[in-house]
Amino acid sequence: MNDDVLDPEPSTVPAGFTPLNWRRGFGQVMGTLYERAEADGGFTRAFLVEERHTNGMKNCHGGMLMAFADMVFGHSVSLLRRDHHWITIRLLTDFIAPAALGDWVEGTSQIVGQHDDLYTTRGRIWVGDRTVLTGTGVFKFAMPRKAHG
């Protein structure tokens, strides 16, 4: 494990964002993700593009953007039932523009359909006023979350 995984919070975090408490498993590899609740009941998730997230061109690697999109697009579903985990059935993404080293990347999503126990979401990832990625996801509730105590 790289030492940068445990780096303290960057000083470039915009006001209103708080770190997500996801430091186990793959969350250690991704680094700190942030979230802000919006006045309309929605949410924005975010991360700072660090060296560990980049490809050879010093842009955020597509795999990191897709992993982030999965966390953003699926979160809309988790807001329906916080007592259950969800699983990704399908994730379709279109890469529109790069996110560079040092960029603050944000994203949000909304549920746009439901059929039986499958939920479809649509989301967008951006840097400033530039769209980086758009896409859709299909998610399903899985097992109940264990109570922490």
PyMOL commands that set and color helices and strands:
alter all, ss='L'
color gray80, all
select helices_A, chain A and resi 3-6+26-30+51-53+62-78
alter helices_A, ss='H'
color red, helices_A
select strands_A, chain A and resi 18-19+34-37+43-48+84-95+104-115+118-127+130-144
alter strands_A, ss='S'
color yellow, strands_A
deselect
rebuild
show_as cartoon
